[in-house]
Amino acid sequence: MERRLILPYSSSEEIKKIKAGDSVLISGTLYVGRDQVHKRLSTMIEEGETLPFDFKGNGIYYMGPSPSVSPFPLGAAGPTTSGRMDPYSPLLMEHGLVVMVGKGPRSAGVIDAIKRYSALYLQAFGGCGALYSKKIKKAEMVAFEDLGPEALLRLEVEDFPTICVIDSTGACPYF
């Protein structure tokens, strides 16, 4: 089934309707962060610092962006391997993160957290970086500029194509 998800979402019921195997088109705000961003966000949580954005209702895309290519805000915008974020993902979900987008399998600990916090893991398609760049309408730096291309970014996306591979019940028929 094809679903549409607007981020930030307004109701957990929207998340619960999405099932493993559904195609999901994301529109709205999607944050970008890889392992170093996750490590810093986790440290900030552990130290009681204010985070650079509110996780509630938001999603994060595990992406390694390339420099912009006119007329697009970013160049290739393909997914990176999600497993590198596994040590940090349960803590981020505990603090409100519910939508994660990347590629590859997730650990048992992440799947347990997805069930506990009614989250989603959506798979982006590897090899489609050029397609994804066309779905990004705006990109801006949010935090950790010193990380260069791995900094925390905020994207505005429209009809960003994904597939749900782990739904809020923990169902994951693909791994």
ROSE-4610 file (N, C-alpha, C; in Angstrom, 1 decimal, always signed):
// ROSE-4610
residu = [M/M/M/E/E/E/R/R/R/R/R/R/L/L/L/I/I/I/L/L/L/P/P/P/Y/Y/Y/S/S/S/S/S/S/S/S/S/E/E/E/E/E/E/I/I/I/K/K/K/K/K/K/I/I/I/K/K/K/A/A/A/G/G/G/D/D/D/S/S/S/V/V/V/L/L/L/I/I/I/S/S/S/G/G/G/T/T/T/L/L/L/Y/Y/Y/V/V/V/G/G/G/R/R/R/D/D/D/Q/Q/Q/V/V/V/H/H/H/K/K/K/R/R/R/L/L/L/S/S/S/T/T/T/M/M/M/I/I/I/E/E/E/E/E/E/G/G/G/E/E/E/T/T/T/L/L/L/P/P/P/F/F/F/D/D/D/F/F/F/K/K/K/G/G/G/N/N/N/G/G/G/I/I/I/Y/Y/Y/Y/Y/Y/M/M/M/G/G/G/P/P/P/S/S/S/P/P/P/S/S/S/V/V/V/S/S/S/P/P/P/F/F/F/P/P/P/L/L/L/G/G/G/A/A/A/A/A/A/G/G/G/P/P/P/T/T/T/T/T/T/S/S/S/G/G/G/R/R/R/M/M/M/D/D/D/P/P/P/Y/Y/Y/S/S/S/P/P/P/L/L/L/L/L/L/M/M/M/E/E/E/H/H/H/G/G/G/L/L/L/V/V/V/V/V/V/M/M/M/V/V/V/G/G/G/K/K/K/G/G/G/P/P/P/R/R/R/S/S/S/A/A/A/G/G/G/V/V/V/I/I/I/D/D/D/A/A/A/I/I/I/K/K/K/R/R/R/Y/Y/Y/S/S/S/A/A/A/L/L/L/Y/Y/Y/L/L/L/Q/Q/Q/A/A/A/F/F/F/G/G/G/G/G/G/C/C/C/G/G/G/A/A/A/L/L/L/Y/Y/Y/S/S/S/K/K/K/K/K/K/I/I/I/K/K/K/K/K/K/A/A/A/E/E/E/M/M/M/V/V/V/A/A/A/F/F/F/E/E/E/D/D/D/L/L/L/G/G/G/P/P/P/E/E/E/A/A/A/L/L/L/L/L/L/R/R/R/L/L/L/E/E/E/V/V/V/E/E/E/D/D/D/F/F/F/P/P/P/T/T/T/I/I/I/C/C/C/V/V/V/I/I/I/D/D/D/S/S/S/T/T/T/G/G/G/A/A/A/C/C/C/P/P/P/Y/Y/Y/F/F/F]
num = [1/1/1/2/2/2/3/3/3/4/4/4/5/5/5/6/6/6/7/7/7/8/8/8/9/9/9/10/10/10/11/11/11/12/12/12/13/13/13/14/14/14/15/15/15/16/16/16/17/17/17/18/18/18/19/19/19/20/20/20/21/21/21/22/22/22/23/23/23/24/24/24/25/25/25/26/26/26/27/27/27/28/28/28/29/29/29/30/30/30/31/31/31/32/32/32/33/33/33/34/34/34/35/35/35/36/36/36/37/37/37/38/38/38/39/39/39/40/40/40/41/41/41/42/42/42/43/43/43/44/44/44/45/45/45/46/46/46/47/47/47/48/48/48/49/49/49/50/50/50/51/51/51/52/52/52/53/53/53/54/54/54/55/55/55/56/56/56/57/57/57/58/58/58/59/59/59/60/60/60/61/61/61/62/62/62/63/63/63/64/64/64/65/65/65/66/66/66/67/67/67/68/68/68/69/69/69/70/70/70/71/71/71/72/72/72/73/73/73/74/74/74/75/75/75/76/76/76/77/77/77/78/78/78/79/79/79/80/80/80/81/81/81/82/82/82/83/83/83/84/84/84/85/85/85/86/86/86/87/87/87/88/88/88/89/89/89/90/90/90/91/91/91/92/92/92/93/93/93/94/94/94/95/95/95/96/96/96/97/97/97/98/98/98/99/99/99/100/100/100/101/101/101/102/102/102/103/103/103/104/104/104/105/105/105/106/106/106/107/107/107/108/108/108/109/109/109/110/110/110/111/111/111/112/112/112/113/113/113/114/114/114/115/115/115/116/116/116/117/117/117/118/118/118/119/119/119/120/120/120/121/121/121/122/122/122/123/123/123/124/124/124/125/125/125/126/126/126/127/127/127/128/128/128/129/129/129/130/130/130/131/131/131/132/132/132/133/133/133/134/134/134/135/135/135/136/136/136/137/137/137/138/138/138/139/139/139/140/140/140/141/141/141/142/142/142/143/143/143/144/144/144/145/145/145/146/146/146/147/147/147/148/148/148/149/149/149/150/150/150/151/151/151/152/152/152/153/153/153/154/154/154/155/155/155/156/156/156/157/157/157/158/158/158/159/159/159/160/160/160/161/161/161/162/162/162/163/163/163/164/164/164/165/165/165/166/166/166/167/167/167/168/168/168/169/169/169/170/170/170/171/171/171/172/172/172/173/173/173/174/174/174/175/175/175]
x = [+0.8/+0.0/+0.9/+0.5/+1.2/+0.7/+1.5/+1.2/+1.9/+1.3/+2.0/+2.2/+3.4/+3.7/+4.3/+3.6/+4.1/+4.8/+6.0/+6.9/+7.0/+7.0/+6.7/+5.3/+5.0/+3.7/+3.0/+1.6/+0.9/+0.2/+0.2/-0.5/+0.2/+0.3/+1.0/+0.1/-1.2/-2.0/-1.5/-1.0/-0.5/+0.7/+1.5/+2.7/+2.2/+1.2/+0.7/+0.0/-0.5/-1.2/-0.2/+1.1/+2.1/+2.6/+2.6/+3.0/+4.2/+4.9/+6.1/+5.6/+6.4/+6.0/+5.3/+4.8/+4.2/+5.2/+4.8/+5.6/+5.2/+6.2/+5.9/+6.6/+5.8/+6.3/+6.3/+7.5/+7.7/+7.7/+6.9/+7.0/+7.1/+7.7/+7.9/+9.4/+9.6/+10.9/+11.5/+12.8/+13.5/+14.9/+15.4/+16.7/+17.7/+19.0/+20.0/+21.1/+21.5/+22.5/+23.1/+24.4/+25.1/+25.6/+26.6/+27.1/+27.6/+28.4/+29.0/+27.9/+26.9/+25.8/+25.1/+24.8/+24.1/+24.9/+26.2/+27.1/+27.0/+27.0/+27.0/+25.6/+24.5/+23.2/+23.0/+23.5/+23.4/+24.2/+25.4/+26.2/+25.4/+24.8/+24.0/+22.9/+22.2/+21.1/+21.6/+22.7/+23.3/+23.8/+24.2/+24.7/+23.6/+22.4/+21.3/+21.3/+22.0/+22.0/+20.8/+20.5/+19.4/+19.8/+18.9/+19.2/+18.9/+19.6/+19.4/+18.0/+17.3/+15.9/+15.1/+13.8/+13.0/+12.7/+13.0/+12.8/+11.3/+10.4/+9.0/+8.4/+7.9/+7.2/+8.1/+9.4/+10.4/+11.1/+11.7/+12.5/+13.9/+14.8/+16.2/+16.6/+17.3/+17.8/+19.3/+19.7/+21.1/+21.7/+22.3/+22.7/+24.0/+24.8/+26.0/+25.9/+25.6/+25.3/+26.5/+26.3/+27.4/+27.1/+28.1/+27.9/+26.8/+26.1/+25.0/+25.4/+24.4/+24.6/+23.4/+23.6/+22.5/+21.6/+20.3/+19.5/+19.1/+19.7/+19.3/+20.1/+19.4/+20.1/+21.3/+21.2/+22.3/+22.5/+23.7/+24.0/+23.4/+24.1/+23.6/+23.3/+22.1/+21.6/+21.2/+22.0/+21.6/+21.8/+21.2/+21.3/+22.7/+23.0/+24.1/+23.7/+24.6/+24.2/+23.8/+22.6/+21.9/+22.6/+23.2/+23.7/+24.7/+25.4/+26.3/+25.6/+24.3/+23.6/+22.9/+23.0/+22.4/+22.7/+24.0/+24.3/+23.6/+23.2/+22.6/+21.0/+20.5/+19.1/+18.1/+18.3/+17.3/+17.2/+18.3/+18.3/+17.6/+17.8/+17.1/+15.6/+15.2/+13.8/+13.2/+13.9/+13.4/+13.1/+13.8/+13.6/+12.8/+12.0/+11.0/+11.2/+12.4/+12.6/+11.7/+11.0/+10.1/+10.3/+10.9/+11.1/+12.6/+13.1/+14.5/+14.5/+15.3/+15.4/+16.9/+17.1/+18.5/+18.5/+19.5/+19.5/+20.2/+19.8/+20.4/+19.6/+20.0/+19.3/+19.6/+18.8/+19.0/+19.2/+19.8/+20.0/+18.7/+18.8/+17.7/+17.3/+18.3/+18.1/+17.3/+17.6/+16.9/+15.4/+15.3/+13.9/+13.1/+13.7/+13.0/+12.5/+13.4/+13.1/+12.0/+12.1/+11.0/+9.7/+9.6/+8.3/+7.9/+8.9/+8.6/+8.1/+8.7/+8.3/+7.4/+6.9/+6.0/+6.7/+7.9/+8.6/+8.6/+9.3/+9.4/+10.8/+11.2/+12.4/+12.0/+12.4/+12.1/+13.3/+13.3/+14.4/+14.4/+15.5/+15.8/+16.5/+16.4/+16.9/+18.4/+19.3/+20.7/+20.8/+21.7/+21.9/+21.0/+20.2/+19.2/+19.5/+20.8/+21.1/+20.7/+20.7/+20.3/+18.8/+18.0/+16.6/+16.3/+16.9/+16.6/+17.0/+18.0/+18.4/+17.3/+16.5/+15.4/+14.2/+14.2/+13.0/+13.3/+14.5/+14.9/+14.7/+13.8/+13.5/+14.4/+14.9/+15.7/+16.6/+17.8/+18.7/+19.4/+19.5/+20.1/+20.9/+22.0/+22.8/+22.0/+22.0/+21.3/+22.4/+23.3/+24.3/+25.5/+26.6/+27.8/+28.5/+28.6/+29.2/+30.6/+31.3/+32.7/+32.8/+31.6/+31.6/+31.6/+31.5/+31.5/+30.3/+30.5/+29.4/+28.6/+29.1/+28.4/+27.7/+27.5/+26.8/+25.4/+24.7/+23.2/+22.6/+21.8/+21.0/+19.5/+18.8/+17.4/+17.0/+16.3/+15.8/+14.3/+13.9/+12.5/+12.3/+11.5/+11.4/+9.9/+9.8/+8.5/+8.4/+7.5/+7.3/+8.7/+9.3/+10.6/+10.3/+10.7/+10.2/+11.0/+10.3/+10.9/+10.0/+10.4/+9.6/+9.7/+8.6/+8.7/+9.2/+10.4/+10.9/+10.8/+10.6/+10.3/+9.2/+8.0/+6.9/+6.8/+5.8/+5.8/+5.5/+5.1/+5.0/+6.2/+7.3/+8.5/+8.5/+7.5/+7.4/+8.5/+9.3/+10.4/+10.6/+9.8/+10.0/+11.2/+12.0/+13.0/+14.4/+14.6/+15.9/+15.9]
y = [-1.2/+0.0/+1.2/+2.3/+3.5/+4.4/+5.0/+5.9/+7.2/+8.3/+9.6/+9.9/+10.5/+10.9/+12.3/+13.2/+14.6/+14.7/+15.2/+15.4/+16.9/+17.4/+16.5/+16.1/+14.8/+14.3/+14.8/+14.7/+15.3/+14.2/+13.0/+11.9/+10.6/+9.9/+8.6/+7.6/+7.9/+7.0/+7.0/+8.1/+8.1/+7.1/+7.1/+6.1/+4.7/+4.4/+3.1/+2.5/+3.4/+2.9/+2.4/+2.8/+2.4/+1.0/+0.1/-1.3/-1.7/-2.7/-3.2/-3.6/-3.1/-3.4/-2.2/-1.3/-0.1/+0.8/+1.3/+2.4/+3.7/+4.5/+5.7/+6.9/+7.9/+9.2/+10.2/+10.7/+11.7/+13.1/+14.0/+15.4/+16.2/+17.3/+18.2/+18.2/+18.2/+18.4/+17.0/+16.8/+15.6/+16.0/+15.6/+16.0/+15.0/+15.4/+14.5/+14.4/+13.2/+13.0/+11.6/+11.5/+10.2/+9.9/+8.9/+8.4/+9.5/+10.5/+11.5/+12.4/+12.7/+13.6/+12.8/+11.5/+10.7/+10.7/+10.5/+10.5/+11.8/+12.9/+14.2/+14.4/+14.1/+14.2/+13.4/+12.2/+11.3/+11.9/+12.4/+13.1/+14.3/+15.1/+16.2/+15.8/+14.7/+14.2/+13.7/+13.0/+12.5/+13.6/+14.7/+15.8/+16.9/+16.6/+17.5/+18.8/+18.8/+20.0/+20.1/+21.3/+21.5/+21.1/+20.3/+19.7/+20.8/+20.7/+21.6/+21.6/+20.5/+20.4/+19.4/+19.6/+18.7/+17.4/+16.3/+15.0/+14.7/+15.2/+14.8/+15.1/+14.0/+14.1/+14.2/+14.1/+14.3/+13.0/+13.1/+12.0/+12.4/+11.4/+11.6/+10.7/+11.2/+10.5/+10.3/+9.0/+8.7/+8.9/+10.0/+10.4/+11.0/+10.8/+11.5/+12.4/+13.7/+14.6/+14.9/+15.3/+15.8/+17.3/+18.1/+19.5/+19.7/+20.9/+21.2/+21.3/+21.0/+21.0/+21.8/+23.0/+23.9/+23.1/+23.2/+24.0/+23.4/+22.3/+21.5/+22.0/+21.9/+22.4/+21.4/+20.2/+19.2/+18.4/+17.9/+16.9/+15.6/+14.5/+13.2/+13.1/+12.5/+12.4/+11.0/+10.1/+8.7/+8.3/+7.2/+6.7/+6.1/+6.1/+5.4/+4.3/+3.4/+2.2/+2.6/+2.1/+2.5/+1.9/+0.7/+0.0/+0.8/+1.8/+2.6/+3.5/+3.7/+4.5/+3.7/+2.4/+1.5/+1.8/+2.1/+2.3/+3.5/+4.5/+5.7/+5.8/+5.0/+5.1/+4.9/+3.9/+3.7/+4.9/+5.6/+6.8/+7.9/+8.1/+9.1/+8.8/+7.6/+7.2/+7.5/+7.2/+7.5/+9.0/+9.8/+11.2/+11.8/+10.9/+11.4/+11.1/+10.7/+10.3/+9.1/+9.2/+8.1/+7.7/+8.4/+8.0/+8.1/+6.9/+6.8/+6.3/+6.9/+6.5/+6.2/+5.1/+4.7/+3.5/+2.7/+1.4/+0.3/-0.9/-2.0/-2.4/-3.6/-4.1/-3.3/-3.5/-2.9/-4.0/-3.6/-4.5/-4.9/-6.0/-6.4/-5.3/-4.6/-3.5/-2.4/-2.1/-1.0/-1.5/-2.7/-3.2/-3.2/-3.6/-3.5/-2.1/-1.1/+0.3/+0.8/+0.3/+0.7/+0.3/-1.0/-1.4/-0.6/-0.4/+0.3/+1.7/+2.4/+3.8/+4.0/+2.9/+3.0/+3.9/+3.5/+4.2/+3.5/+4.0/+3.4/+3.4/+2.4/+2.4/+2.3/+3.3/+3.3/+3.2/+2.4/+2.1/+3.1/+3.8/+4.6/+3.6/+3.9/+3.0/+3.4/+2.5/+2.7/+2.9/+3.7/+4.0/+5.0/+5.6/+6.6/+8.0/+8.3/+9.6/+10.8/+10.6/+11.7/+11.9/+10.8/+10.9/+11.7/+11.3/+11.9/+13.4/+13.8/+15.2/+16.0/+15.4/+16.1/+16.2/+15.5/+15.5/+16.5/+17.0/+18.0/+19.4/+20.1/+21.5/+22.5/+22.2/+23.1/+22.4/+22.8/+22.2/+23.3/+23.2/+24.2/+23.5/+24.1/+23.6/+23.9/+23.0/+23.2/+23.2/+22.3/+22.2/+21.4/+21.5/+20.7/+21.0/+22.2/+22.6/+22.1/+21.9/+21.4/+20.0/+19.3/+17.9/+18.0/+19.2/+19.3/+18.6/+17.7/+17.0/+16.1/+15.9/+15.0/+15.9/+17.2/+18.0/+17.7/+18.2/+18.0/+19.1/+18.5/+19.4/+19.2/+20.2/+20.2/+20.3/+19.3/+19.3/+19.5/+20.2/+20.2/+19.3/+18.3/+17.3/+17.2/+16.7/+16.5/+15.2/+14.3/+13.0/+12.2/+12.2/+11.5/+10.0/+9.1/+7.7/+6.8/+6.0/+5.0/+3.8/+2.8/+1.7/+1.3/+1.0/+0.7/-0.7/-0.9/-2.2/-2.7/-1.8/-2.2/-1.2/-1.8/-0.9/-0.8/+0.0/+0.3/-0.9/-2.1/-3.3/-4.1/-3.7/-4.4/-5.4/-5.5/-6.4/-6.0/-6.9/-6.6/-7.9/-8.1/-9.3/-9.4/-8.3/-8.2/-8.6/-8.7/-9.0/-10.2]
z = [+0.0/+0.0/+0.0/-0.7/-0.7/+0.4/+1.2/+2.3/+2.1/+2.6/+2.7/+4.1/+4.4/+5.7/+5.7/+6.4/+6.5/+7.8/+7.8/+9.0/+9.2/+10.5/+11.6/+11.6/+12.1/+12.1/+13.3/+13.3/+14.4/+15.3/+14.8/+15.6/+15.5/+16.6/+16.6/+15.8/+15.6/+14.8/+13.4/+12.9/+11.5/+11.4/+12.4/+12.4/+12.4/+13.3/+13.5/+12.2/+11.4/+10.1/+9.1/+9.2/+8.2/+8.7/+7.7/+8.0/+7.1/+7.6/+6.9/+5.5/+4.5/+3.1/+2.4/+3.2/+2.6/+1.9/+0.8/+0.2/+0.9/+1.3/+2.1/+1.4/+1.0/+0.4/+1.6/+1.9/+2.9/+2.4/+3.0/+2.7/+4.0/+3.9/+5.1/+5.5/+6.8/+7.3/+7.6/+7.2/+7.4/+7.8/+9.0/+9.4/+8.9/+8.8/+8.3/+9.4/+9.7/+10.6/+10.5/+10.6/+10.6/+11.9/+12.0/+13.3/+14.2/+13.7/+14.5/+15.1/+14.3/+14.8/+15.9/+15.7/+16.7/+18.0/+17.8/+19.0/+19.8/+19.1/+19.8/+20.4/+19.7/+20.2/+21.5/+21.4/+22.6/+23.8/+23.5/+24.6/+25.2/+24.3/+24.7/+25.7/+25.3/+26.1/+27.5/+27.5/+28.7/+29.6/+29.0/+29.8/+30.1/+29.7/+30.0/+29.2/+28.1/+27.2/+26.3/+25.9/+25.0/+23.6/+23.0/+21.6/+20.6/+19.4/+18.4/+17.6/+17.9/+17.4/+18.3/+18.2/+19.0/+18.2/+18.8/+18.1/+17.9/+18.8/+18.7/+17.4/+16.8/+15.5/+14.3/+14.5/+13.5/+13.0/+11.9/+11.4/+11.0/+11.0/+10.6/+9.5/+8.6/+7.4/+7.5/+7.4/+7.4/+6.0/+5.8/+4.4/+4.4/+3.4/+3.2/+2.0/+2.2/+1.1/+0.4/-0.9/-1.7/-2.0/-2.4/-2.6/-3.6/-3.4/-4.3/-5.7/-6.6/-8.0/-8.5/-9.0/-9.5/-10.4/-10.3/-9.4/-8.1/-7.7/-6.5/-5.3/-4.1/-2.8/-2.4/-2.8/-2.6/-3.8/-3.9/-5.0/-4.6/-4.9/-4.6/-3.1/-2.8/-1.5/-1.1/-1.4/-1.1/+0.3/+0.7/+2.1/+2.4/+3.7/+4.2/+5.1/+5.5/+6.3/+7.7/+8.0/+9.3/+10.5/+10.4/+11.5/+12.4/+11.7/+12.5/+13.5/+13.3/+14.3/+15.4/+15.3/+16.3/+17.7/+18.0/+19.5/+20.0/+19.2/+19.7/+19.5/+18.5/+18.2/+19.3/+20.2/+21.2/+22.2/+22.5/+23.3/+22.6/+21.3/+20.6/+20.5/+20.3/+20.3/+21.7/+22.7/+24.1/+24.2/+23.5/+23.6/+22.5/+21.8/+20.9/+19.4/+19.0/+17.5/+17.2/+16.1/+15.7/+14.2/+13.4/+12.0/+11.7/+11.2/+10.8/+9.4/+8.6/+7.2/+6.8/+6.3/+5.9/+5.0/+5.1/+4.4/+5.2/+5.0/+5.7/+7.0/+7.5/+8.7/+10.0/+11.0/+12.3/+13.4/+14.5/+15.5/+16.3/+17.1/+17.9/+18.9/+19.4/+20.4/+19.7/+18.5/+17.8/+17.5/+17.1/+16.8/+18.1/+19.2/+20.5/+20.8/+20.6/+20.8/+19.9/+18.6/+17.7/+18.2/+18.7/+19.3/+20.5/+21.4/+22.7/+22.4/+21.4/+21.2/+20.0/+19.4/+18.2/+17.2/+16.8/+15.8/+14.4/+13.4/+12.1/+11.6/+10.9/+10.1/+8.7/+7.9/+6.5/+5.7/+4.7/+3.8/+2.6/+2.4/+1.2/+0.2/-1.0/-2.0/-2.4/-2.1/-2.5/-4.0/-4.4/-5.9/-6.5/-5.6/-6.1/-5.6/-5.3/-4.8/-5.6/-7.0/-7.9/-7.8/-7.7/-7.5/-6.2/-5.2/-3.9/-3.9/-4.5/-4.6/-5.2/-6.2/-6.8/-5.9/-4.9/-3.9/-2.8/-2.7/-1.7/-2.2/-1.5/-1.9/-1.3/-0.1/+0.7/+1.6/+1.9/+2.8/+3.6/+4.9/+5.7/+6.9/+7.3/+8.4/+9.7/+10.6/+11.9/+13.0/+13.0/+14.1/+13.6/+14.4/+14.2/+12.8/+12.5/+11.2/+11.0/+12.2/+12.1/+11.5/+11.4/+10.8/+9.3/+8.7/+7.3/+6.7/+5.7/+5.1/+6.0/+7.2/+8.1/+9.2/+9.0/+10.0/+10.0/+11.0/+11.2/+10.2/+9.3/+8.3/+8.5/+8.1/+8.0/+6.5/+6.1/+4.7/+4.6/+3.6/+3.2/+2.0/+2.1/+1.1/+0.6/-0.6/-1.2/-1.9/-1.5/-2.1/-2.1/-1.0/-0.8/-0.7/-1.7/-1.7/-0.8/+0.0/+0.9/+1.0/+1.7/+2.0/+3.4/+4.1/+5.5/+5.6/+6.3/+6.5/+8.0/+8.9/+10.3/+10.8/+11.0/+11.4/+13.0/+13.4/+14.9/+15.8/+15.2/+16.0/+16.0/+15.2/+15.2/+14.0/+13.3/+12.1/+11.1/+10.7/+9.7/+8.9/+7.9/+7.1/+6.2/+6.1/+5.1/+5.7/+7.0/+7.5/+8.3]
